[in-house]
Amino acid sequence: MSAITEELNEIFAIPPINELPPDVSGELQSICRLHSISPKELSYKWESYSMKMGSEQTTLDLPTARAFKKDLQELVEREARSKSHLRSAERRGAYATPRNNAKGGDAFGMLDGITPIQRSTGGSNKRKAHFETPSAPKSSKADGMSSPSDGRSLPTRTDQNGIKSVAFVERQNPGQIIETLNGHLSAHEPPIAPHPEPRLKLTANTDLKKFRYRPMAMHLSEASEVLDDRIDGFQSLIQSHHNLDDLAFGNAAAQATNQIVAVGRIASDSSEGKLNAASMVLEMSRRTGAGLRVPLKVESIAHEFFPGQIVAVRGINASGDFFSVDEVLNTPLLSLAASQQSTINSLNERLGVTEDEDHSIPSKALNVMMGSGPYTADDNLAFEPLNALCQKAEESCSDMLILTGPFLDTEHPLLASGDFDLPDDPSIEPDRATLVDAFRLLIAKPLQALAKAIPSITIVCIPSTRDVMNKHVSWPQDNLPGKKLGLPKQAKMVSNPVTVSINEIVVGISAQDVLYELRREEVVVGNKQGRESNLLARLPKHLIEQRHFFPLYPPVDRTLLPKPGTDDGVAVGMPMDVSYLKLGEWLEVRPDILIQPSALPQFAKVCLPISRIPVCLFVA
C-alpha cells in the first residue's frame, strides 16, 4: 500500500472502516495528482464541499467522489477564465466597433444559377473558431482607422492565430453550384414580372400555441415522466409492428435464462467522456424496468448507437450483470403524407398549370429559397449575405424564402460586447437605441424591401437558441414577435422546430444543429453488410427512425462545441427543456423534405427511398 493511500485512509476512512473502497481511493488519488495537492489539503476542500452541499456528514462514496472531482475542476476553470478575462481587458483597452449600414455589398451575380434544389457557396458565411474581433482605438476614428462606414467588410487579412479572413464581396466563386439533386429536371426560369398573387398555400402542421410555455420552469418529476413516456410509446410501436406478445418483453436488468425483448434509452455509464461500446447502458422506464440501467454487450451485432436513442433489443441477461444483445429490432417509420386528387388540382390551378399542360414547365415551377444564420461576418454588422440572398430572391421572383436563425446572434463578438454603431435613422435616438431597433434596421429592413419588390412572396422565419430577440432561451422555442420587430406582413413567424405544408409538400424545419452533435456522439458497432458508409447520408436516418427533431439526450456539453468569436467565450449549445420534448416529435406523418442547418458540409440527399417516394434532406 502506497504512502498516499495510507494517508487518505487515515484522513477519510470513518471507523469502524479502516480502508476506503478501491474505486473511491482511486478517485481521491486522481484529484490529488490532477491539482497537485496533498491529502491534507484535499480534506480541507472536501469539508468545504460538504458544507456547500448542505450537510457536514456527506457520505464519501464513488458518486459523491466523482461529483466532488467535477466541482473542483469547474472551480479551477472559472478562476482561470476570470484571470484570462482580466488580462485580456487590460491588454485591449478601449475599442471602437465597425460602423455599418444597409448599403454596400455587390449583390449582382453572386448567386446566379441557384435553384430550389441546388446549393450555392454564396449563401453561407460560416464563422471560424477562435476568430478575434477586429477593432481599433476609438481615438483613431478621426484618423481614418475605423472600419468603413458604408457597411462593407474589411479586406483580406490574417489574425494572430494565422486564420485568414476574406471579405464577403471578395469571396471566391460566388454563386457557383456545387451540388444538384434531380439534375435531370429543368431548372426554374424566373418569370418576366412578379406573380400578382401568392402561388403557394402555407399551412402549419404544428400547434404553435403549445410553444407559448414558460421556459426553464420544469420539475424533475415532469421531466422524468416525459422521458419514460417516450420509452413506453416506442414499446407499443415495436409490439404492434413486430406482432409481439406482452410476455415477449421484460426487464433487461433482471437475471433470467430465457430470451426477452427490452425497450429503453441508450446512455453512458459515466457522466464524463464519449459514449463507446464498453460504457453503453440501457435505461428503462419505471413501468417496464423500474427505471434501472443495465450494461449492454453488443459485440455480436452491427448497429449505430447514440445517447438518447430509443431501441428495442432482443437478448438475455444470464448472469444478472449485463444484457447480451443478439438483435436490434427495426423501428417502424411514420407513413408518408398523401393528398387527394381534388387538392392537387386546386394547387395546380394556383400555380397556373392546367390539366392539358406539361407539369414540368420550368416557368411555372414553385421557387423556394432557403438560408441559415448567422447572416453576417464576425467583423461587422453589415449583413451582406442577407442582403445578397434577398437580392437573389427578388431577381428570381421567389415564391418563398425560408430563413432559420440566428438573426441577431448572441455569439457575435460585437453583439456580445454591446459596443457597436447602427446605421443612421431619424426615428431612432442613438443614446436610446435597443436591440429591437438593431433588428428593425439590420434584419427587417432588407426583408421589407424584398416584400415590397415581390408582394406575392412568403417569408418564413424560424428562431434559434442563439437569437438575442427570443425570450425562449431553451428548445423547443416559441416564435419571434413579428409586429414588434417591424417585419412585413408577408413574414410568417413560426416555432423552432416546426412542420409546415407548402402546397402538398410536408416540410420539417429545425434551427438546431443536431447533425453536428450526432456525428460527435454516434458509436458504430460491428461491420454491417450494406451499411450506409456516407456519414452525411446516415445521420439524418436517426432523426427519421426516432421520429424527432432532436433525439440526442443529453445534448453535447457546450464546452466541447466550437467556440464562438468572443474572447474566452463558450458556445450556447443546446439548452433543452425536457418537459416539452414532445413538441419536437413527428406526430402524424414523415416530412417529405427535412431542412436542418448544420456546421457540417452542406448537402442535399435522398434518405430512405421507400414506396417510390423519397424523403429528401436539405442542409443549409
C-alpha atoms as one frame of an Amber mdcrd trajectory, in Angstrom:
protein
   0.000   0.000   0.000   1.440   3.367  -1.039   2.043   6.236   1.371  -0.636
   8.439  -0.208  -3.184   5.613   0.062  -2.388   5.169   3.756  -2.713   8.903
   4.334  -6.069   9.022   2.527  -7.348   6.091   4.582  -6.212   7.801   7.773
  -7.993  11.046   6.903 -11.141   9.922   5.074 -11.906   6.395   6.371 -14.584
   6.582   9.063 -14.342   3.917  11.819 -15.090   1.068  12.038 -13.985   1.095
   8.366 -10.190   1.394   8.164  -9.771   1.412   4.367 -11.566   3.270   1.620
 -13.058   1.269  -1.248 -10.520   0.961  -4.093 -12.648   2.965  -6.535 -13.137
   5.845  -4.064  -9.462   5.827  -3.150  -8.561   5.897  -6.831 -10.747   8.965
  -7.423  -9.180  10.819  -4.467  -5.676   9.981  -5.668  -6.632  11.216  -9.123
  -7.767  14.546  -7.632  -4.503  14.927  -5.722  -2.430  14.278  -8.856  -4.608
  16.475 -11.055  -4.473  19.519  -8.767  -1.027  18.819  -7.224  -2.323  18.910
  -3.656  -1.665  16.785  -0.586  -4.309  14.599   1.075  -4.427  17.103   3.946
  -5.304  19.954   1.551  -7.811  17.659  -0.118  -9.537  17.142   3.233  -9.993
  20.894   3.608 -11.568  21.103   0.170 -13.796  18.137   0.984 -15.052  19.834
   4.154 -15.816  22.984   2.173 -17.629  20.950  -0.466 -19.658  19.081   2.176
 -20.823  22.323   3.761 -21.722  23.720   0.334 -23.852  20.653  -0.340 -25.825
  21.353   2.833 -24.529  18.692   5.175 -21.276  18.172   7.031 -21.959  14.445
   7.121 -21.943  13.873   3.349 -21.166  10.230   2.694 -17.950   9.690   0.731
 -18.767   7.092  -1.899 -17.974   6.775  -5.616 -20.779   9.077  -6.905 -20.003
  11.824  -4.393 -16.254  11.488  -5.059 -16.864  11.987  -8.774 -19.164  14.927
  -8.086 -16.510  16.399  -5.775 -13.887  15.993  -8.501 -16.099  17.678 -11.071
 -16.862  20.559  -8.711 -13.147  21.196  -8.104 -12.427  21.142 -11.826 -15.201
  23.642 -12.538 -13.883  25.924  -9.794 -10.394  25.881 -11.328 -11.791  26.605
 -14.801 -13.858  29.529 -13.518 -10.826  31.041 -11.825  -8.744  30.600 -14.979
 -11.398  32.233 -17.165 -11.707  35.135 -14.733  -7.965  35.766 -14.729  -7.788
  35.482 -18.520 -10.665  37.921 -18.900  -8.937  40.485 -16.689  -5.672  40.129
 -18.594  -7.377  40.480 -21.977  -9.319  43.534 -20.754  -6.127  45.230 -19.638
  -4.440  44.354 -22.934  -7.270  45.515 -25.188  -8.160  48.832 -23.613 -10.963
  50.805 -25.284 -12.010  49.708 -28.749 -14.238  51.084 -31.422 -16.595  48.938
 -33.417 -17.296  48.963 -37.132 -19.948  51.331 -38.366 -22.254  49.821 -40.898
 -25.485  50.372 -42.761 -27.696  48.577 -45.211 -25.673  49.808 -48.184 -22.626
  48.205 -49.671 -22.031  44.700 -50.874 -22.357  43.888 -54.557 -25.320  41.512
 -54.720 -25.430  41.205 -58.505 -24.337  37.901 -59.968 -23.375  36.360 -56.634
 -25.930  33.566 -56.573 -26.556  33.160 -60.295 -27.987  29.820 -61.314 -29.240
  28.731 -57.915 -32.479  26.706 -57.865 -34.638  25.387 -55.003 -32.775  22.075
 -55.147 -29.277  23.456 -55.552 -26.688  24.703 -53.108 -24.509  27.715 -53.596
 -21.355  28.876 -51.893 -22.737  32.407 -51.970 -25.384  31.874 -49.307 -23.162
  30.695 -46.480 -20.881  32.624 -44.209 -19.604  30.271 -41.518 -17.656  31.501
 -38.536 -14.198  30.146 -37.892 -13.212  29.150 -34.381 -11.028  31.444 -32.290
 -11.726  34.393 -34.591 -10.806  37.636 -32.880 -12.939  40.719 -33.335 -11.112
  43.359 -35.390 -11.130  46.630 -33.605  -9.336  49.938 -33.416  -8.959  52.574
 -30.715 -11.876  54.989 -30.652  -9.461  57.888 -30.722  -8.304  56.776 -34.169
 -11.679  57.198 -35.871 -10.844  60.724 -36.899  -7.648  59.470 -38.473  -9.440
  57.075 -40.774  -8.522  53.961 -38.803 -12.075  52.794 -38.122 -13.843  50.274
 -40.327 -15.699  51.569 -43.385 -18.944  53.340 -42.560 -20.571  52.125 -45.763
 -21.101  48.670 -44.270 -18.578  46.733 -46.351 -16.382  44.076 -44.818 -12.731
  44.692 -44.150 -10.196  43.459 -46.735  -8.402  40.157 -46.522  -6.107  39.830
 -43.502  -4.599  37.285 -41.120  -5.160  37.364 -37.375  -2.709  36.349 -34.660
  -3.854  32.723 -34.873  -2.991  32.556 -38.562  -6.621  32.348 -39.705  -7.290
  34.253 -42.896 -10.400  36.383 -43.103 -11.807  37.240 -46.533 -14.341  39.990
 -47.101 -17.745  38.787 -48.294 -17.517  40.681 -51.590 -14.076  39.150 -52.223
 -15.010  35.500 -51.680 -14.083  33.007 -54.365 -16.574  31.655 -56.936 -19.742
  33.415 -55.723 -22.892  31.748 -56.956 -21.151  28.539 -58.002 -23.421  25.476
 -57.972 -21.610  22.706 -56.110 -24.363  20.066 -55.960 -27.677  19.444 -57.713
 -30.391  16.997 -56.700 -32.541  15.610 -59.541 -30.403  17.265 -62.188 -32.459
  15.671 -64.954 -35.275  18.125 -64.210 -35.358  21.540 -65.839 -34.211  24.417
 -63.653 -36.635  27.119 -62.628 -36.972  30.030 -65.047 -37.822  33.391 -63.448
 -40.984  34.996 -64.831 -40.851  38.313 -66.627 -42.716  40.052 -63.793 -43.608
  39.049 -60.211 -46.753  36.993 -59.789 -49.774  39.116 -58.790 -50.973  36.629
 -56.145 -49.213  34.090 -53.903 -48.925  30.746 -55.682 -48.449  28.622 -52.597
 -50.605  27.732 -49.633 -48.725  27.619 -46.327 -50.223  25.566 -43.508 -48.651
  24.948 -40.103 -48.985  21.289 -39.083 -47.563  22.170 -35.662 -49.745  23.654
 -32.928 -47.841  26.914 -32.419 -49.850  27.810 -29.297 -48.261  24.928 -27.389
 -44.875  26.620 -27.675 -46.012  29.574 -25.563 -44.953  27.921 -22.348 -42.788
  29.368 -19.599 -39.279  28.146 -20.396 -36.842  26.576 -17.924 -39.507  26.095
 -15.243 -39.704  22.300 -15.318 -39.884  19.964 -12.341 -37.727  16.852 -12.151
 -40.802  14.653 -11.820 -42.279  16.099 -15.024 -39.032  15.602 -16.942 -38.805
  12.017 -15.733 -42.366  11.284 -16.854 -41.697  12.723 -20.313 -38.619  10.535
 -20.747 -40.484   7.443 -19.515 -43.499   8.096 -21.738 -41.271   8.204 -24.809
 -39.844   4.756 -23.980 -43.293   3.295 -23.300 -44.637   4.813 -26.518 -41.877
   3.174 -28.559 -42.556  -0.169 -26.881 -46.151  -0.032 -28.098 -44.950   0.753
 -31.624 -42.442  -2.121 -31.567 -45.023  -4.558 -30.223 -47.557  -3.655 -32.896
 -45.037  -3.586 -35.752 -43.438  -6.967 -34.940 -46.645  -8.642 -33.671 -45.123
  -9.474 -30.290 -46.947 -10.754 -27.236 -46.806  -8.966 -23.895 -44.787 -11.848
 -22.456 -42.024 -11.235 -25.033 -40.993  -8.049 -23.224 -39.121  -7.983 -19.955
 -36.751  -6.203 -17.609 -33.214  -6.298 -19.039 -31.733  -5.716 -15.573 -33.341
  -8.840 -14.095 -31.446 -12.114 -14.238 -33.177 -14.654 -16.446 -32.355 -17.686
 -18.567 -34.856 -17.008 -21.331 -34.522 -14.509 -24.180 -36.568 -11.298 -23.916
 -37.110  -8.017 -25.756 -36.180  -4.899 -23.801 -37.012  -1.335 -24.836 -35.072
   1.568 -23.409 -32.849   4.564 -23.960 -29.152   4.338 -24.797 -26.999   6.093
 -22.186 -23.448   6.093 -20.857 -22.363   4.668 -17.513 -20.310   7.807 -16.869
 -21.157  11.486 -16.979 -17.744  12.212 -18.485 -16.240  11.127 -21.772 -17.716
   9.987 -25.065 -20.083   7.048 -25.367 -18.425   3.817 -26.512 -19.298   0.142
 -26.727 -17.803  -0.570 -23.284 -19.657   2.235 -21.487 -23.065   1.696 -23.118
 -26.051   1.043 -20.853 -29.777   0.645 -21.464 -32.020   2.887 -19.391 -35.544
   1.532 -18.971 -38.745   3.233 -17.920 -40.192   2.850 -14.450 -43.123   0.861
 -15.760 -41.119  -1.812 -17.583 -37.773  -1.818 -15.791 -38.150   0.186 -12.568
 -36.045   2.941 -14.163 -32.894   0.805 -13.871 -29.826   0.884 -16.073 -28.065
  -2.250 -17.257 -24.765  -2.534 -19.183 -25.102  -3.754 -22.777 -22.825  -6.219
 -24.534 -23.067  -5.525 -28.266 -20.029  -7.345 -29.690 -22.149  -9.820 -31.652
 -24.250  -7.260 -33.574 -23.741  -4.425 -36.074 -25.600  -1.195 -35.402 -25.268
   2.549 -34.794 -25.972   3.957 -31.347 -26.040   7.402 -29.746 -27.109   8.749
 -26.325 -30.866   9.227 -26.113 -31.665   6.719 -28.840 -34.730   4.572 -28.099
 -34.008   0.974 -29.086 -35.660  -2.418 -28.801 -33.039  -5.124 -28.207 -33.503
  -8.878 -28.084 -31.137 -10.799 -25.832 -30.542 -12.394 -22.453 -29.192 -11.470
 -19.020 -27.971 -14.813 -17.700 -25.578 -13.526 -15.035 -27.584 -10.514 -13.860
 -24.575  -8.243 -14.519 -25.157  -7.297 -18.155 -27.601  -7.752 -21.021 -26.128
  -9.549 -24.031 -27.742  -8.217 -27.230 -28.394 -10.648 -30.085 -30.537  -8.380
 -32.264 -31.756  -4.784 -32.525 -35.357  -4.727 -33.759 -36.252  -2.306 -36.540
 -38.286   0.742 -35.568 -41.421   1.351 -37.682 -41.370   4.549 -39.706 -44.118
   7.104 -39.923 -46.222   6.955 -43.069 -45.784   9.463 -45.871 -48.212  12.306
 -46.396 -50.854  11.929 -49.107 -53.119  14.426 -50.845 -56.447  13.984 -52.583
 -56.646  14.486 -56.318 -59.027  17.405 -55.912 -56.476  19.143 -53.682 -53.726
  18.587 -56.245 -55.912  20.054 -58.997 -56.681  23.186 -56.996 -52.997  23.673
 -56.206 -52.096  23.292 -59.879 -54.606  25.995 -60.725 -52.923  28.247 -58.208
 -49.615  27.578 -59.978 -51.201  28.347 -63.329 -50.923  24.798 -64.664 -53.925
  23.318 -66.484 -54.670  19.633 -66.959 -53.646  19.769 -70.619 -50.260  21.381
 -69.961 -46.988  19.726 -69.141 -46.497  19.840 -65.359 -42.723  20.224 -65.775
 -42.827  23.676 -67.370 -39.848  25.492 -65.721 -41.516  28.915 -65.702 -44.457
  27.586 -63.650 -42.462  25.603 -61.122 -42.568  26.648 -57.492 -39.423  28.559
 -56.469 -38.392  28.210 -52.810 -35.103  29.543 -51.412 -33.531  28.757 -48.037
 -30.890  30.361 -45.847 -29.490  29.810 -42.361 -27.909  32.220 -39.913 -25.755
  33.882 -38.866 -26.222  36.305 -41.759 -23.173  38.497 -41.240 -19.435  38.166
 -40.716 -17.792  38.340 -37.306 -16.029  41.605 -38.047 -19.089  43.724 -38.876
 -22.864  44.026 -38.725 -23.347  44.814 -42.415 -25.405  41.644 -43.037 -24.099
  41.397 -46.592 -25.084  37.702 -47.025 -28.683  38.508 -46.023 -28.837  41.412
 -48.465 -27.363  39.209 -51.207 -29.910  36.487 -50.503 -32.796  38.967 -50.637
 -31.406  40.390 -53.880 -31.286  36.938 -55.462 -34.810  36.148 -54.252 -36.006
  39.359 -55.885 -34.219  38.634 -59.171 -35.669  35.116 -59.391 -39.165  36.178
 -58.208 -39.124  33.529 -55.483 -42.410  32.249 -54.128 -40.961  31.569 -50.680
 -37.884  32.420 -48.631 -37.187  30.235 -45.586 -34.794  31.746 -43.025 -33.554
  29.932 -39.944 -31.824  31.759 -37.089 -29.785  33.069 -35.513 -30.646  36.515
 -36.848 -29.003  38.656 -34.163 -26.507  36.145 -32.830 -25.593  36.089 -29.130
 -22.215  34.633 -30.144 -21.388  37.559 -32.447 -18.403  39.450 -30.962 -19.920
  42.908 -31.491 -23.366  41.987 -30.177 -21.812  40.200 -27.205 -19.802  43.292
 -26.281 -22.738  45.668 -26.879 -20.351  48.212 -28.383 -21.411  48.856 -31.989
 -22.918  51.583 -34.124 -26.215  51.386 -36.018 -26.977  52.903 -39.409 -28.297
  56.469 -39.254 -32.055  56.575 -38.825 -34.040  59.703 -37.907 -36.601  57.710
 -35.926 -34.002  56.332 -33.513 -32.141  58.251 -30.849 -28.593  56.854 -30.733
 -28.426  57.024 -26.936 -31.713  55.148 -26.547 -31.319  52.508 -29.233 -32.236
  48.948 -28.277 -31.724  45.524 -29.836 -35.241  45.833 -31.252 -34.043  48.882
 -33.177 -30.998  46.913 -34.329 -33.232  44.116 -35.614 -35.504  46.556 -37.438
 -32.592  48.273 -39.189 -30.345  45.279 -39.901 -32.792  42.394 -40.466 -36.292
  43.742 -41.069 -35.246  46.496 -43.499 -33.927  44.203 -46.292 -36.918  41.869
 -45.805 -39.295  44.813 -46.133 -37.564  45.839 -49.357 -37.915  42.282 -50.682
 -41.610  42.125 -49.754 -42.189  45.472 -51.469 -40.491  44.285 -54.663 -42.213
  40.835 -54.610 -45.610  41.294 -52.895 -46.561  37.665 -53.575 -43.576  36.208
 -51.697 -43.938  34.320 -48.387 -41.120  34.648 -45.857 -40.850  32.068 -43.072
 -38.634  32.908 -40.059 -37.561  30.193 -37.609 -35.728  31.319 -34.432 -32.638
  29.800 -32.865 -31.474  29.365 -29.281 -28.717  31.820 -30.191 -31.183  34.588
 -31.108 -30.923  37.686 -28.943 -34.548  38.669 -29.566 -36.231  35.436 -28.475
 -37.428  35.279 -24.871 -37.398  31.481 -25.100 -33.791  30.622 -24.341 -34.435
  26.867 -24.379 -35.506  24.385 -27.059 -38.316  23.912 -28.173 -38.797  27.628
 -28.862 -41.701  29.978 -29.366 -41.732  32.182 -32.458 -40.256  35.681 -32.726
 -42.560  38.693 -32.156 -43.066  39.782 -35.783 -45.005  43.026 -35.244 -42.607
  44.302 -32.596 -39.630  43.728 -34.886 -41.087  45.611 -37.852 -41.238  42.652
 -40.239 -43.512  42.834 -43.303 -46.905  41.154 -43.391 -45.525  38.556 -45.793
 -43.241  37.295 -42.994 -44.622  34.343 -41.028 -43.163  33.723 -37.567 -43.108
  30.031 -36.632 -41.669  27.976 -33.795 -38.426  26.030 -33.592 -38.953  23.257
 -34.635 -41.945  23.348 -36.956 -43.663  21.201 -39.573 -45.443  23.043 -42.375
 -47.192  22.148 -45.611 -46.125  24.083 -48.704 -48.977  23.213 -51.036 -48.926
  19.391 -50.952 -45.322  19.096 -49.682 -44.720  18.464 -45.966 -41.554  20.191
 -44.749 -39.908  19.752 -41.343 -37.617  22.558 -40.183 -35.403  22.921 -37.115
 -32.756  25.578 -36.479 -30.829  23.417 -34.007 -27.665  21.731 -35.289 -28.386
  18.166 -34.237 -26.364  16.599 -37.070 -23.078  18.020 -35.758 -23.761  16.668
 -32.275 -24.891  13.284 -33.621 -21.689  12.956 -35.602 -19.677  13.538 -32.431
 -21.667  11.121 -30.252 -22.501   8.319 -32.697 -20.997   4.908 -31.964 -20.766
   2.400 -34.817 -20.580  -1.238 -33.713 -19.642  -4.127 -35.985 -19.170  -4.322
 -39.751 -22.700  -4.387 -41.053 -23.060  -5.501 -44.652 -24.766  -2.857 -46.767
 -24.271  -0.171 -44.099 -24.556   3.383 -45.330 -20.882   4.375 -45.478 -21.611
   8.042 -46.166 -21.833   9.770 -42.799 -23.869  12.689 -44.164 -26.466  10.273
 -45.513 -26.517   8.144 -42.346 -27.040  10.847 -39.717 -30.463  12.037 -40.985
 -31.764   8.477 -40.710 -31.503   8.730 -36.928 -33.973  11.610 -36.945 -36.327
   9.726 -39.257 -36.212   6.486 -37.264 -36.530   8.266 -33.895 -39.392  10.487
 -35.169 -37.852  13.519 -33.515 -36.047  16.721 -34.498 -33.522  16.294 -31.649
 -33.338  12.648 -30.466 -29.947  13.114 -28.779 -30.112  13.117 -24.965 -28.361
  14.585 -23.154 -27.067  17.187 -25.605 -23.327  17.606 -26.074 -21.657  19.674
 -23.361 -21.386  23.193 -24.738 -17.740  23.427 -23.651 -16.994  20.730 -26.255
 -18.661  22.620 -29.120 -16.792  25.060 -31.415 -16.058  28.245 -29.512 -17.657
  31.499 -30.657 -15.691  34.514 -31.809 -15.821  36.252 -28.421 -12.817  36.213
 -26.101 -12.994  33.312 -23.641 -16.479  32.601 -24.963 -18.425  29.364 -24.640
 -20.917  28.167 -27.222 -24.619  28.488 -26.389 -25.100  24.815 -27.143 -28.461
  23.119 -26.728 -30.396  24.385 -23.671 -33.160  21.783 -23.644 -36.483  21.983
 -21.802 -37.065  18.277 -21.183 -40.658  18.717 -20.007 -41.644  19.872 -23.508
 -39.597  17.441 -25.607 -42.814  16.094 -27.108 -43.097  19.355 -29.076 -40.097
  18.155 -31.087 -41.723  14.883 -32.143 -43.107  13.980 -35.570 -46.626  13.059
 -34.579 -48.537  12.125 -37.735 -46.537  11.850 -40.970 -42.942  11.771 -42.109
 -41.815  15.026 -43.762 -41.144  14.932 -47.484 -38.318  17.436 -47.011 -36.236
  17.993 -43.885 -34.391  21.311 -43.567 -31.616  21.058 -40.998 -28.902  23.758
 -40.824 -25.557  22.404 -39.676 -21.872  23.205 -39.333 -21.197  20.028 -41.325
 -20.562  20.319 -45.076 -23.734  21.348 -46.914 -25.532  18.534 -48.701 -28.841
  17.530 -50.261 -29.550  13.807 -50.317 -32.363  11.308 -50.617 -32.853   9.260
 -47.440 -34.859   6.042 -47.088 -36.407   5.806 -50.587 -39.487   3.839 -49.554
 -42.645   3.270 -51.613 -41.112   5.176 -54.528 -41.464   8.467 -52.628 -38.116
   9.576 -51.185 -37.585  11.619 -48.080 -35.227  14.424 -49.088 -32.880  16.211
 -46.743 -31.577  19.704 -47.352 -28.964  21.205 -45.087 -28.424  24.960 -45.432
